[in-house]
Amino acid sequence: MSIRPIDVARTDGGPQWVEAVATPSGVEVWWDEPRPAEGGRRCVVRRLPDGSRVDALPPGWNARNRVIEYGGRSWRPLPDGGLVFTNWADQRLYRIQGAEPVAITPEGPYRYADLYLPPGRDEVWAVRETDGVRDLVAVPLDGGPVTMIVKAQHFLMNPRLSPDGRHVAWIGWDHPNMPWDGTELCVAPLREDGTAGAHRVVAGGPEESVAQAEWRDDAGLYAVTDPTGWWNVHLVPLDGSPATNLTPIEQEFGAAAWKPGMSYLAIADTGELAVVYGTPDLRRLGVLNPETGDIRDIGGTATYWSSTVSVAGGKVAAVGATPYTPLEVTLVDLADGTHEVVSPRKPLPDRDLLPTPEAVTIEGVHTHLYPPSGDRSGPDPYVIFVHGGPTGNLPVVLDLEIAYFTSRGLGVAVVNYGGSTGYGRAYRERLRHQWGVVDVQDCAKVARGLVEMGRADAAKIAIRGGSAGGWTTVAALVHSDVFAGGVAHYAITDPESWAAETHDFESRYLDGLVGPLPETRERYTERSPLLNAYRASGPCLMMHGLEDAIVDVSQAERFTAELDKHGKEWALITYPGEQHGWRREETIVSALEAELAFYGLIFGMETPEVPPLTLKGRA
C-alpha cells in the first residue's frame, strides 16, 4: 500500500494566519486555509464558541495578496463579527458583513498587506504597495478617503498604534538589506490628521534584524530582535536606555520575514507573553513571564508551531503539527495548558505509511532523515530535499509529499544547509557570498554521509527542491558528481539574469548571497548552472508555473535548452494558472506523478501507477 498523489493534494498546505477573539459567549478562532480543490484559493474560516465552523468568505473569494510578491497578512476579523480582507483577483481591500463583500479601496495599481486594526479607530491599517513604493495607510472601514500615515523606508511592516493613541511604531528596511539582515524599529508621533511626524529608530540597524514589535505600554515595546545573533524577546524602552533581553538563550523566537504580518509573540491580559521558539528540530509554544524570564511550556506533543500566535480570553490560538499530524489550529488554555484542535481534521493515511523522522547532524549540517517504508535489507535509493529561500528551513512536521516517496521505497533526507534559519545568525550567514557553494557542498556532504552510514546507495541519490531549492538542485547537478539526477520546481538557473528580471523585494538579495554587481560578476559566471549545464552529472526534470512573477519560466527554458545542446537528458513541464508554487489540486497531483516517474527512470524502478515520463536526449 502506498500514499496516493490525491492524498497529498488534499492535505497540502495549512493555516497561515490565526486570530483569537473574545466574545461574551466565549473565544472565537479565525484562520485561513488553502482549498486546492477550489482553484487553490485561501478561505477564511470562523470557529464559534459553540464549536461550529463557518466559512467567512463566499465561494470564489480568495484572501491573498501580492505585496512583495509573496504576500502578507491578508485579513482581520472585525469586532462586530465581520471581516476585512484583501482579494486576490484585484488586490483591493474588502469588508464583508453578512452578505457579499464590499470594496473599501478604489480600483488602481495598489496592493495591501499586513492588515492591522488599531484599537478605538474605525479603520484598518495596511502596508500599501505600488510600482516598487510602499507606505503605511489608514483605510476607513466605510470606504472613505485613504490616509497615508508613514512614508519612510523602502520596505515597511508591523504597523502598531501605542495604547494612548499618540504614537505609531513600525519596522522598516532598505536595499540591499533583506529583513533578516537588518531592519529598524521606528516610532513617530501621530498628528491629529492621522499622519506621522518625524520618526526615530529605537532598535535594530544594518546588522540587527527586528522581526516583530508590540507595545508593552506607552513607554516601551516588546521586540523580537537579534543583537546577540539569536532572535530573542527584548523590552525596548523609549527613553533611550538600553534594551533588555528577556530570553537570553540560544533559541530563535523569530524567523525570516518572507511575509509581512507573521507573529511570534502575543500579549495576554495577564501581562504574560505567548511565544513560539526553538529550532527547526523542535519548535515550542510557551508562556513567557517578562518579569522573571521564565518560560512555561504549553506546546504539548506538537514538534512545531508556526509563525502565527494570538491571545484572547485566557486562550492562545496557534498552529501546531507533529511528524504524524498536519498543521492544525489549536486553542490552548493559558492557565492549565489544555489543548483543543479547532480546525477540521484532515483524512490521513494509515500510520504505518508515515515515516518516523530522525534529526541528525552530518559534518555540521542539520538534517532530518525519513527512512523508506517496510523492512529494508540494504542501502536504499535516497532523495535529498532542499528548501527554498534560501533563507528558510524545513521543520519536523508531517509532510505527505515526503511520505508519498517513502511509502514507495525511497528514503528522503531534508537538508537545512548553511544559510538556513532557526539555528542562529552565524549559521544562516554561512551562506553569505557563498550561495551555490556552501548549499551545494552541504547537500553533497549529507549524500556522502548517508552512503558511509550504509543507508543510501551511492548510485541512486537524487536531489530536488523548489525556487532557491531548485537553484541548489541544478547547481549540485553541474558542480558535483554525487547526484544521479535532479528535480527542480520553479528554479533559478542563472543568477545574473534572475537579479535583473525578478521583483523588487529580492532584486538586491544576491548582493549578500553572491556579491554586488558588477564587481563580483566572475562569481556569477562560475556558479551559474545555465553557463555550466554541460557538466550535469545526470538528467534533470524541471517544472514551472506560467504566471510566476518571482522566477520567470524563461529560467527553466534556457537551462533545458543548454542541457539539450550538450546532449544531456531533461524534461520540462509547465503549468498554466500557477504562480511561484503549486496551489491547485490537479497541479499537485501531476507534479508528484511526474517526479515519481522521473525517479523510476533514473533509479531503474517500476512505476506503473503513474503516467510515463519521456526524457529528451534519452536514447
C-alpha positions as CSV (number, residue, x, y, z in Angstrom):
1,M,0.0,0.0,0.0
2,S,1.3,3.5,-0.9
3,I,0.1,7.1,-0.4
4,R,-1.7,8.5,-3.5
5,P,-1.0,11.9,-5.0
6,I,-4.6,12.9,-4.3
7,D,-3.9,12.2,-0.6
8,V,-1.1,14.7,-0.8
9,A,-3.1,17.3,-2.7
10,R,-6.0,17.2,-0.2
11,T,-3.8,17.8,2.8
12,D,-1.4,20.3,1.1
13,G,-0.6,23.4,2.9
14,G,-2.0,24.6,6.2
15,P,-3.4,27.6,8.1
16,Q,-1.3,30.7,7.6
17,W,-2.7,33.3,9.9
18,V,-4.7,32.8,13.1
19,E,-6.6,35.1,15.4
20,A,-8.5,34.6,18.7
21,V,-11.4,36.9,19.6
22,A,-13.0,37.2,23.0
23,T,-16.8,37.4,22.9
24,P,-19.4,37.4,25.7
25,S,-20.1,33.7,24.9
26,G,-16.5,32.6,24.7
27,V,-13.5,32.7,22.5
28,E,-13.8,32.6,18.7
29,V,-10.9,31.5,16.5
30,W,-10.4,32.6,12.9
31,W,-7.9,31.3,10.4
32,D,-7.3,31.0,6.7
33,E,-6.8,27.7,4.9
34,P,-5.9,26.5,1.4
35,R,-8.6,25.0,-0.8
36,P,-6.7,23.1,-3.5
37,A,-10.0,21.7,-4.9
38,E,-11.3,25.2,-5.3
39,G,-8.6,26.5,-7.6
40,G,-6.1,26.9,-4.8
41,R,-8.0,29.8,-3.1
42,R,-7.5,30.7,0.6
43,C,-10.7,30.8,2.5
44,V,-11.1,32.5,5.9
45,V,-12.8,30.2,8.5
46,R,-14.6,31.3,11.7
47,R,-15.0,28.9,14.6
48,L,-17.7,30.0,17.0
49,P,-17.6,29.4,20.8
50,D,-20.2,26.6,20.4
51,G,-17.8,24.6,18.3
52,S,-19.5,25.3,14.9
53,R,-17.4,26.4,11.9
54,V,-18.5,28.7,9.1
55,D,-16.7,30.0,6.0
56,A,-16.3,33.7,6.4
57,L,-15.7,34.1,2.7
58,P,-18.3,33.1,0.0
59,P,-17.1,30.8,-2.8
60,G,-14.9,32.4,-5.4
61,W,-13.3,34.9,-3.0
62,N,-9.6,34.4,-2.3
63,A,-7.9,36.1,0.8
64,R,-4.4,36.6,-0.8
65,N,-2.3,39.5,-1.9
66,R,0.8,40.1,-3.9
67,V,2.7,42.6,-1.7
68,I,6.4,41.8,-2.2
69,E,5.0,39.0,-4.5
70,Y,5.0,36.6,-1.5
71,G,2.0,38.3,0.0
72,G,1.4,39.2,3.7
73,R,-1.2,39.2,6.4
74,S,-4.4,39.3,4.3
75,W,-7.4,39.6,6.7
76,R,-8.6,40.6,10.1
77,P,-11.8,39.9,11.9
78,L,-13.9,42.9,12.9
79,P,-15.2,43.4,16.4
80,D,-18.8,43.0,15.2
81,G,-18.2,39.7,13.6
82,G,-17.4,41.0,10.1
83,L,-14.2,40.6,8.2
84,V,-11.8,42.9,6.3
85,F,-9.5,41.2,3.7
86,T,-7.5,41.6,0.5
87,N,-8.9,39.8,-2.6
88,W,-6.5,38.1,-4.9
89,A,-8.3,38.9,-8.2
90,D,-8.0,42.7,-7.9
91,Q,-5.8,43.2,-4.8
92,R,-8.4,45.6,-3.3
93,L,-9.4,45.7,0.3
94,Y,-13.0,44.4,1.1
95,R,-15.3,44.4,4.0
96,I,-17.9,41.6,4.5
97,Q,-20.7,41.9,6.9
98,G,-23.0,39.0,6.4
99,A,-23.7,39.1,2.6
100,E,-21.3,39.8,-0.2
101,P,-18.0,41.6,0.2
102,V,-17.9,45.3,-0.5
103,A,-14.8,47.1,-1.7
104,I,-13.4,49.8,0.6
105,T,-10.4,50.8,-1.6
106,P,-10.6,52.2,-5.1
107,E,-9.6,50.4,-8.2
108,G,-6.0,51.0,-9.2
109,P,-2.5,49.6,-9.1
110,Y,-2.4,49.2,-5.3
111,R,-1.8,46.1,-3.3
112,Y,-2.4,45.9,0.5
113,A,-1.0,43.6,3.2
114,D,-0.1,43.2,6.9
115,L,-3.6,44.3,7.9
116,Y,-3.9,45.7,11.4
117,L,-6.9,47.1,13.3
118,P,-5.8,50.0,15.6
119,P,-7.8,49.9,18.8
120,G,-10.5,52.6,19.1
121,R,-10.4,53.5,15.4
122,D,-13.0,52.6,12.7
123,E,-10.3,51.9,10.1
124,V,-7.8,49.3,9.1
125,W,-4.1,50.0,8.7
126,A,-2.1,48.3,6.0
127,V,1.1,48.3,4.0
128,R,0.3,49.6,0.6
129,E,2.4,48.9,-2.4
130,T,2.6,50.3,-5.9
131,D,5.4,50.4,-8.5
132,G,8.0,49.4,-6.0
133,V,6.9,52.0,-3.4
134,R,5.5,51.1,0.0
135,D,3.8,53.2,2.7
136,L,1.6,52.7,5.7
137,V,-2.0,53.8,5.2
138,A,-5.2,54.0,7.1
139,V,-8.4,52.9,5.2
140,P,-11.8,53.8,6.8
141,L,-13.9,50.7,7.1
142,D,-16.8,52.5,5.5
143,G,-14.7,53.1,2.3
144,G,-13.8,56.8,2.8
145,P,-10.6,58.5,1.7
146,V,-7.3,56.7,2.4
147,T,-4.7,58.5,4.6
148,M,-1.0,57.9,4.2
149,I,0.4,57.5,7.7
150,V,4.0,56.8,7.0
151,K,6.3,57.0,4.0
152,A,9.8,56.1,5.2
153,Q,12.0,53.1,4.3
154,H,11.7,51.3,1.0
155,F,10.0,48.3,2.8
156,L,7.7,48.5,5.8
157,M,5.8,46.1,8.0
158,N,4.3,45.7,11.5
159,P,2.3,49.0,12.0
160,R,1.2,49.4,15.6
161,L,-0.6,52.1,17.5
162,S,0.5,53.0,21.1
163,P,-2.0,52.4,23.9
164,D,-2.6,56.1,24.3
165,G,-3.1,56.6,20.6
166,R,-0.3,59.2,20.3
167,H,2.4,57.2,18.6
168,V,2.8,54.8,15.7
169,A,5.5,52.1,15.5
170,W,6.7,50.1,12.5
171,I,9.6,48.1,11.2
172,G,11.4,49.2,8.0
173,W,14.5,48.4,5.9
174,D,16.2,49.5,2.7
175,H,18.1,47.8,-0.2
176,P,20.4,46.0,-0.2
177,N,19.3,44.5,3.1
178,M,16.8,41.7,3.4
179,P,14.6,41.8,6.6
180,W,16.7,39.1,8.2
181,D,19.9,41.1,7.6
182,G,19.0,44.4,9.2
183,T,15.8,46.3,10.0
184,E,14.9,49.4,12.0
185,L,12.1,49.6,14.7
186,C,10.8,53.1,14.3
187,V,8.5,55.3,16.5
188,A,6.8,58.5,15.4
189,P,4.2,60.9,16.9
190,L,0.8,60.7,15.4
191,R,-0.7,64.0,14.4
192,E,-4.4,64.9,14.6
193,D,-4.8,64.4,10.9
194,G,-3.7,60.8,11.2
195,T,-0.3,61.3,9.7
196,A,3.0,60.6,11.4
197,G,5.6,63.1,12.3
198,A,9.4,62.7,12.2
199,H,10.4,59.2,13.4
200,R,13.3,57.9,15.5
201,V,14.9,54.5,15.5
202,V,14.6,52.7,18.8
203,A,16.1,49.3,17.9
204,G,17.7,47.5,15.1
205,G,20.1,48.7,12.5
206,P,22.1,47.4,9.4
207,E,23.2,44.3,11.2
208,E,20.3,43.7,13.6
209,S,17.0,42.2,12.4
210,V,13.8,43.2,14.3
211,A,11.2,40.7,13.3
212,Q,8.2,41.8,15.3
213,A,7.3,44.6,17.8
214,E,4.3,45.1,20.1
215,W,3.6,47.9,22.6
216,R,4.0,46.9,26.2
217,D,2.8,50.3,27.3
218,D,3.2,53.9,26.3
219,A,6.8,53.8,27.5
220,G,8.2,50.8,25.7
221,L,7.7,47.9,23.2
222,Y,8.4,44.2,23.2
223,A,10.6,43.4,20.2
224,V,11.8,40.2,18.7
225,T,15.3,41.1,17.6
226,D,18.8,39.6,17.3
227,P,21.7,41.7,18.5
228,T,23.1,38.6,20.2
229,G,22.9,36.5,17.0
230,W,19.6,34.9,18.1
231,W,16.1,36.3,17.7
232,N,15.2,36.8,21.4
233,V,12.4,38.8,23.0
234,H,13.6,42.3,24.2
235,L,12.0,45.1,26.1
236,V,12.8,48.3,24.3
237,P,12.2,51.5,26.3
238,L,11.5,54.8,24.6
239,D,13.6,56.9,27.0
240,G,16.8,55.9,25.2
241,S,18.0,53.5,27.8
242,P,19.4,50.1,26.7
243,A,17.0,47.3,25.7
244,T,16.7,44.3,28.0
245,N,16.9,40.8,26.6
246,L,14.2,38.8,28.3
247,T,15.1,35.5,26.8
248,P,18.9,35.3,26.7
249,I,19.2,31.8,25.3
250,E,20.4,30.3,22.1
251,Q,16.9,29.7,20.8
252,E,15.0,31.5,18.0
253,F,11.9,33.4,19.0
254,G,11.6,34.8,15.5
255,A,12.1,33.8,11.8
256,A,12.8,35.3,8.4
257,A,10.1,37.8,7.4
258,W,9.2,36.5,4.0
259,K,5.6,37.6,4.5
260,P,4.8,40.8,6.5
261,G,2.4,40.0,9.3
262,M,3.9,37.0,10.9
263,S,3.8,36.9,14.7
264,Y,5.9,35.1,17.2
265,L,4.6,36.6,20.4
266,A,1.2,37.9,21.7
267,I,0.5,39.7,24.9
268,A,-2.1,38.3,27.3
269,D,-4.4,40.3,29.6
270,T,-2.2,39.0,32.5
271,G,0.9,40.7,31.0
272,E,2.4,37.3,30.1
273,L,3.6,36.7,26.5
274,A,2.6,33.7,24.4
275,V,5.7,32.9,22.3
276,V,6.8,30.4,19.7
277,Y,10.5,29.5,19.9
278,G,13.1,26.8,19.3
279,T,14.8,25.3,16.2
280,P,13.6,23.5,13.1
281,D,14.2,20.3,15.0
282,L,11.8,21.3,17.8
283,R,9.8,24.5,17.9
284,R,7.7,25.0,21.0
285,L,4.8,27.1,22.2
286,G,5.3,28.7,25.6
287,V,4.2,31.4,28.1
288,L,6.9,33.9,28.9
289,N,6.9,35.8,32.2
290,P,8.5,39.1,31.2
291,E,9.4,40.0,34.8
292,T,11.4,36.8,35.6
293,G,12.2,35.5,32.1
294,D,10.7,32.1,33.0
295,I,9.1,30.2,30.1
296,R,6.3,27.7,30.8
297,D,5.9,25.2,28.0
298,I,2.3,24.7,26.8
299,G,3.2,23.0,23.4
300,G,2.1,19.6,24.3
301,T,3.1,16.9,21.8
302,A,3.5,19.2,18.9
303,T,7.0,19.3,17.5
304,Y,6.5,22.5,15.6
305,W,4.5,25.7,16.0
306,S,4.3,28.0,13.0
307,S,4.8,31.8,13.0
308,T,1.3,32.9,14.0
309,V,0.0,33.3,17.5
310,S,-2.9,35.2,19.1
311,V,-4.3,35.6,22.6
312,A,-7.8,36.4,23.8
313,G,-10.0,35.5,26.8
314,G,-7.3,33.4,28.5
315,K,-6.7,31.3,25.4
316,V,-3.9,31.1,22.9
317,A,-4.7,30.3,19.3
318,A,-1.7,28.9,17.3
319,V,-0.9,26.4,14.6
320,G,0.9,23.2,15.5
321,A,2.0,19.9,14.0
322,T,3.8,16.6,14.7
323,P,5.5,14.1,12.4
324,Y,2.2,12.3,12.2
325,T,-0.4,15.1,12.2
326,P,-0.6,18.1,9.8
327,L,-0.6,21.8,10.7
328,E,-3.8,22.3,12.8
329,V,-5.3,25.3,14.5
330,T,-5.2,24.7,18.2
331,L,-6.7,26.6,21.1
332,V,-4.6,26.3,24.3
333,D,-5.7,27.4,27.8
334,L,-3.2,29.8,29.2
335,A,-3.8,28.6,32.8
336,D,-3.7,24.8,32.5
337,G,-2.3,24.2,29.0
338,T,-5.1,22.1,27.8
339,H,-5.4,21.7,24.0
340,E,-8.3,21.7,21.7
341,V,-7.9,21.3,17.9
342,V,-10.5,23.6,16.3
343,S,-9.7,23.2,12.6
344,P,-11.3,20.3,10.8
345,R,-9.3,17.1,10.9
346,K,-7.8,16.1,7.6
347,P,-8.1,12.5,6.4
348,L,-4.7,10.8,6.8
349,P,-3.2,7.6,5.5
350,D,-2.5,4.7,7.8
351,R,0.1,5.5,10.5
352,D,2.2,2.6,9.1
353,L,2.7,4.5,5.9
354,L,4.2,7.6,7.7
355,P,7.9,7.8,8.2
356,T,9.5,8.5,11.6
357,P,11.9,11.4,11.2
358,E,15.3,11.4,12.8
359,A,17.1,14.7,13.4
360,V,20.9,14.3,12.8
361,T,23.9,16.4,12.1
362,I,26.2,15.2,9.4
363,E,29.6,17.1,9.2
364,G,27.9,20.1,10.9
365,V,24.9,20.1,8.6
366,H,21.5,19.9,10.2
367,T,19.4,17.2,8.6
368,H,16.2,15.3,9.1
369,L,16.1,11.7,7.8
370,Y,12.9,9.9,6.7
371,P,13.6,6.3,6.0
372,P,11.6,4.3,3.4
373,S,8.7,2.2,4.5
374,G,9.0,-1.6,5.0
375,D,11.7,-3.9,6.0
376,R,14.9,-2.9,4.3
377,S,17.8,-5.2,3.7
378,G,20.5,-2.8,2.4
379,P,21.3,0.6,1.0
380,D,18.2,2.4,-0.4
381,P,17.7,5.0,-3.1
382,Y,17.5,8.4,-1.5
383,V,16.3,11.9,-2.5
384,I,17.8,15.0,-0.9
385,F,15.1,17.6,-0.3
386,V,16.3,21.2,-0.5
387,H,14.2,24.0,0.9
388,G,13.7,27.3,-0.8
389,G,14.6,30.8,0.4
390,P,17.5,30.1,0.7
391,T,16.9,31.9,4.0
392,G,14.4,29.4,5.3
393,N,14.2,25.9,6.7
394,L,12.2,22.7,6.7
395,P,10.9,21.7,10.2
396,V,10.0,18.3,11.6
397,V,6.3,18.0,10.7
398,L,4.0,15.7,8.8
399,D,4.7,16.2,5.1
400,L,2.7,13.8,2.9
401,E,4.9,14.9,0.0
402,I,7.8,13.2,1.7
403,A,5.6,10.3,2.8
404,Y,4.5,9.8,-0.8
405,F,8.0,8.9,-1.8
406,T,9.0,7.0,1.4
407,S,5.9,4.8,1.0
408,R,7.3,3.7,-2.3
409,G,10.7,2.7,-1.1
410,L,12.6,6.0,-1.4
411,G,14.4,7.5,1.5
412,V,14.3,11.2,2.0
413,A,16.9,13.5,3.6
414,V,15.8,17.0,4.4
415,V,18.9,19.2,4.5
416,N,18.9,22.5,6.4
417,Y,22.1,23.6,4.8
418,G,24.3,26.5,5.9
419,G,22.2,29.6,5.3
420,S,19.1,28.1,6.9
421,T,17.1,29.9,9.6
422,G,16.4,28.6,13.1
423,Y,20.0,27.9,14.2
424,G,21.1,31.5,14.8
425,R,22.6,34.2,12.7
426,A,26.1,32.7,12.4
427,Y,24.6,29.5,10.8
428,R,22.4,31.4,8.4
429,E,25.3,33.7,7.4
430,R,27.5,30.7,6.4
431,L,25.8,31.3,3.0
432,R,26.9,35.0,2.8
433,H,28.6,35.4,-0.6
434,Q,28.6,31.5,-0.8
435,W,25.3,30.7,-2.5
436,G,25.9,27.9,-4.9
437,V,28.9,26.8,-2.9
438,V,28.0,26.1,0.7
439,D,24.5,24.9,0.0
440,V,25.8,22.5,-2.7
441,Q,28.6,21.3,-0.5
442,D,26.3,20.7,2.4
443,C,23.9,18.6,0.3
444,A,26.8,16.6,-1.1
445,K,28.1,16.1,2.5
446,V,24.8,14.6,3.6
447,A,24.5,12.4,0.5
448,R,28.0,11.0,1.1
449,G,27.3,10.6,4.8
450,L,24.3,8.5,4.0
451,V,26.4,6.3,1.9
452,E,29.0,5.9,4.6
453,M,26.3,5.1,7.1
454,G,25.1,2.3,4.8
455,R,21.7,3.9,4.4
456,A,21.9,5.1,0.8
457,D,23.0,3.5,-2.5
458,A,25.8,5.8,-3.9
459,A,24.5,5.2,-7.5
460,K,20.9,6.1,-6.6
461,I,20.8,9.5,-4.9
462,A,18.8,12.4,-6.4
463,I,18.3,15.9,-5.3
464,R,15.2,18.1,-5.6
465,G,13.9,21.5,-4.5
466,G,11.8,24.5,-5.4
467,S,12.8,28.1,-6.1
468,A,16.1,28.7,-4.3
469,G,16.0,24.9,-3.6
470,G,15.6,24.4,-7.3
471,W,18.8,26.6,-7.8
472,T,20.7,24.3,-5.4
473,T,19.4,21.3,-7.2
474,V,20.6,22.4,-10.6
475,A,23.8,23.8,-9.1
476,A,24.5,20.5,-7.4
477,L,24.0,18.7,-10.7
478,V,26.6,20.8,-12.5
479,H,29.0,21.4,-9.7
480,S,29.2,17.9,-8.1
481,D,29.3,14.3,-9.3
482,V,27.2,13.0,-6.4
483,F,23.7,13.0,-7.8
484,A,22.1,10.7,-10.4
485,G,19.6,13.3,-11.3
486,G,17.6,16.3,-10.1
487,V,14.0,17.6,-9.9
488,A,13.8,21.4,-9.9
489,H,10.5,23.2,-9.3
490,Y,10.3,26.9,-10.4
491,A,14.1,27.1,-10.2
492,I,16.6,29.9,-10.6
493,T,19.2,28.7,-13.1
494,D,21.2,31.8,-13.9
495,P,21.7,34.3,-11.0
496,E,22.8,37.4,-13.0
497,S,19.8,37.3,-15.4
498,W,17.4,36.5,-12.5
499,A,18.7,39.5,-10.5
500,A,17.8,41.7,-13.5
501,E,14.4,40.1,-14.1
502,T,13.0,39.5,-10.6
503,H,10.7,41.6,-8.4
504,D,11.8,44.5,-6.2
505,F,11.8,42.6,-2.9
506,E,14.6,40.2,-4.0
507,S,16.3,42.4,-6.6
508,R,19.2,43.0,-4.3
509,Y,19.1,39.7,-2.4
510,L,22.1,38.4,-4.4
511,D,24.3,41.2,-3.1
512,G,24.5,39.2,0.1
513,L,24.2,35.7,-1.3
514,V,26.8,36.0,-4.2
515,G,28.1,39.6,-4.2
516,P,27.3,43.0,-5.6
517,L,27.3,43.5,-9.4
518,P,29.3,44.3,-11.5
519,E,32.2,43.9,-9.0
520,T,31.7,40.2,-8.4
521,R,30.4,39.1,-11.9
522,E,33.0,36.4,-12.1
523,R,31.3,34.6,-9.2
524,Y,28.0,34.7,-11.0
525,T,29.6,33.2,-14.1
526,E,31.4,30.5,-12.2
527,R,28.4,29.4,-10.3
528,S,25.7,29.8,-12.9
529,P,24.0,26.4,-13.7
530,L,23.0,27.7,-17.0
531,L,26.6,28.5,-18.1
532,N,27.8,25.2,-16.7
533,A,24.9,22.9,-18.0
534,Y,27.4,20.8,-20.0
535,R,28.8,19.5,-16.7
536,A,25.4,18.0,-15.5
537,S,26.0,14.7,-13.7
538,G,22.5,13.3,-14.5
539,P,19.1,14.1,-16.0
540,C,17.0,17.0,-14.9
541,L,13.2,17.3,-14.6
542,M,12.0,20.9,-14.4
543,M,8.5,22.2,-13.6
544,H,7.4,25.8,-13.7
545,G,4.2,27.9,-13.4
546,L,3.5,30.1,-16.3
547,E,2.3,33.0,-14.1
548,D,5.4,33.0,-11.9
549,A,6.4,36.7,-11.1
550,I,9.3,35.7,-8.9
551,V,11.2,33.3,-11.2
552,D,10.2,33.6,-14.8
553,V,9.7,30.4,-16.8
554,S,12.5,31.5,-19.1
555,Q,15.0,30.5,-16.4
556,A,13.8,26.8,-17.0
557,E,13.5,27.2,-20.7
558,R,17.1,28.5,-21.2
559,F,18.6,25.8,-18.9
560,T,16.9,22.9,-20.6
561,A,17.9,24.4,-24.0
562,E,21.5,24.3,-22.8
563,L,21.1,20.7,-21.5
564,D,19.8,19.7,-24.9
565,K,22.6,21.5,-26.7
566,H,25.1,19.4,-24.8
567,G,23.4,16.1,-25.2
568,K,22.1,15.9,-21.6
569,E,18.7,14.3,-20.6
570,W,15.9,16.6,-19.5
571,A,12.2,17.2,-19.3
572,L,10.2,20.4,-18.8
573,I,6.6,20.6,-17.6
574,T,4.8,23.9,-17.4
575,Y,1.5,24.7,-15.6
576,P,-0.9,27.5,-16.8
577,G,-2.5,29.4,-13.9
578,E,0.2,28.6,-11.4
579,Q,2.5,31.1,-9.8
580,H,5.5,30.5,-7.6
581,G,4.4,27.2,-6.0
582,W,1.6,24.7,-6.6
583,R,-1.9,25.5,-5.3
584,R,-4.3,23.6,-7.5
585,E,-5.2,20.0,-6.8
586,E,-4.6,18.9,-10.3
587,T,-1.1,20.5,-10.4
588,I,0.0,18.9,-7.2
589,V,-1.1,15.5,-8.5
590,S,0.6,16.0,-11.9
591,A,3.8,17.2,-10.4
592,L,4.1,14.3,-7.9
593,E,3.4,11.7,-10.6
594,A,6.0,13.2,-12.9
595,E,8.5,13.3,-10.2
596,L,7.9,9.7,-9.2
597,A,8.2,8.6,-12.9
598,F,11.5,10.5,-13.1
599,Y,12.9,8.6,-10.2
600,G,11.7,5.4,-11.7
601,L,13.7,6.2,-14.9
602,I,17.0,7.2,-13.2
603,F,16.8,4.5,-10.4
604,G,15.5,1.7,-12.5
605,M,12.3,1.4,-10.5
606,E,8.9,0.2,-11.8
607,T,6.3,3.0,-11.5
608,P,3.2,1.6,-13.3
609,E,0.8,3.6,-11.2
610,V,1.8,7.0,-12.8
611,P,1.9,8.2,-16.4
612,P,5.2,7.6,-18.1
613,L,7.7,10.4,-18.5
614,T,9.9,10.9,-21.5
615,L,13.3,12.4,-21.1
616,K,14.6,14.4,-24.1
617,G,18.0,13.2,-25.2
618,R,17.5,9.7,-23.9
619,A,18.4,7.1,-26.5
